[in-house]
């Protein structure tokens, strides 16, 4: 039984699948959008959202008012988050951008950092092609009506 083993295997060996997904996440964060098949985009989106959430753990702005022990603890948590994100992002430049620009951009967004836009089918095998891109507009929180 495959309980709690979610995700599409994409008809690939695990080492090939992981390498491909790491490259896709790195390219997405570097360029802002990638063109791929629908199944691959759904898998890459899961990882990209997790990596961006890691970057929001200890943003740069939260380090400004800290001193001594609190600063050391916050820096240790930040380094740990950078190392965890480094498992999925190959480029140090992209990691730096992730933990500076993207953590500030998505600070107020509770999730959903990527979107999938459907394109035409691929000419060779008729695979569903999509555009996986990072969301750029601001998040407007919904107001709950109590009553």
C-alpha positions in Angstrom: 0.0 0.0 0.0 1.2 3.5 -0.8 -0.4 5.4 2.2 1.1 8.9 2.6 3.4 8.4 -0.3 1.9 11.2 -2.4 3.2 12.6 -5.7 3.4 11.4 -9.2 6.3 9.2 -10.1 6.3 10.6 -13.7 7.4 7.2 -15.0 11.0 8.0 -13.9 13.5 6.4 -11.6 13.7 8.3 -8.3 17.2 9.7 -8.9 16.2 11.0 -12.3 12.9 12.4 -11.1 14.5 14.2 -8.1 17.3 15.7 -10.3 14.7 16.9 -12.8 12.5 18.4 -10.1 15.5 20.2 -8.5 16.4 21.7 -11.9 12.8 22.7 -12.5 12.5 24.5 -9.2 15.8 26.2 -9.6 14.8 27.4 -13.1 11.4 28.6 -11.9 13.0 30.6 -9.1 15.6 32.0 -11.5 13.5 32.9 -14.5 10.0 33.4 -12.8 8.3 31.0 -15.3 8.9 27.7 -17.1 7.1 25.9 -19.8 6.6 22.2 -19.1 4.0 19.4 -19.1 1.1 19.5 -16.8 2.1 16.5 -14.6 5.6 17.8 -14.2 4.4 21.3 -13.3 2.1 20.0 -10.6 5.0 18.1 -9.0 7.4 21.1 -9.3 4.8 23.4 -7.8 4.6 21.4 -4.6 8.4 21.7 -4.1 8.6 25.4 -5.2 5.9 26.3 -2.7 7.7 24.5 0.1 11.0 26.2 -0.7 9.4 29.6 -0.7 7.7 28.9 2.6 11.2 27.9 4.0 12.5 31.3 2.9 9.7 33.1 4.9 10.8 31.4 8.2 13.2 34.1 9.3 13.1 37.1 6.8 15.8 39.8 6.8 13.4 42.4 8.3 12.9 40.4 11.4 16.6 40.4 12.2 16.9 44.2 12.5 15.6 44.6 16.1 17.2 41.6 17.7 20.2 41.5 20.0 22.5 38.9 21.6 20.9 35.6 22.2 17.7 36.3 20.2 19.9 37.3 17.2 22.0 34.2 17.5 18.9 32.0 17.6 17.3 33.8 14.7 20.5 33.5 12.6 20.8 29.8 13.4 17.2 29.2 12.3 17.9 31.2 9.1 21.0 29.2 8.3 19.1 26.0 8.9 16.3 27.1 6.5 18.9 28.1 3.8 20.5 24.7 4.1 17.1 22.9 3.8 16.2 25.0 0.8 19.6 24.2 -0.7 18.6 20.6 -1.0 16.1 21.7 -3.8 17.9 24.7 -5.3 21.2 24.2 -7.0 22.4 27.8 -7.6 23.7 30.0 -4.8 22.6 33.1 -6.6 19.0 31.7 -6.8 19.2 30.8 -3.1 20.3 34.4 -2.3 17.4 35.8 -4.4 15.0 33.4 -2.7 16.0 34.5 0.8 16.1 38.2 0.1 13.7 39.2 -2.7 11.1 36.3 -2.6 10.8 36.2 1.2 9.9 39.9 1.2 7.6 39.6 -1.8 5.6 36.8 -0.3 5.8 37.8 3.4 2.0 38.5 3.6 0.8 35.8 1.3 -0.3 32.6 3.2 0.5 30.3 0.3 -0.2 29.8 -3.4 3.1 31.3 -4.7 2.8 29.7 -8.1 0.1 29.4 -10.8 -0.4 27.1 -13.7 -1.6 28.4 -17.0 -2.7 25.9 -19.7 -1.2 26.2 -23.2 -1.7 24.2 -26.4 -0.8 20.6 -26.7 2.8 19.6 -27.7 2.9 18.8 -31.4 4.9 15.6 -31.1 3.0 13.5 -28.6 0.0 15.8 -27.8 1.0 16.2 -24.1 -0.7 19.0 -22.2 1.7 21.9 -22.0 1.4 24.5 -19.2 3.2 27.6 -18.1 4.3 27.4 -14.4 5.0 30.9 -13.1 5.4 32.7 -9.8 2.6 35.0 -8.7 3.6 38.6 -8.8 0.4 40.5 -7.7 -0.3 41.4 -4.0 -2.4 39.1 -1.9 -5.6 40.7 -0.7 -6.9 38.8 2.4 -10.6 38.0 2.5 -12.6 39.5 5.3 -14.8 37.1 7.1 -18.3 38.2 7.9 -19.2 37.4 11.5 -22.8 37.2 12.1 
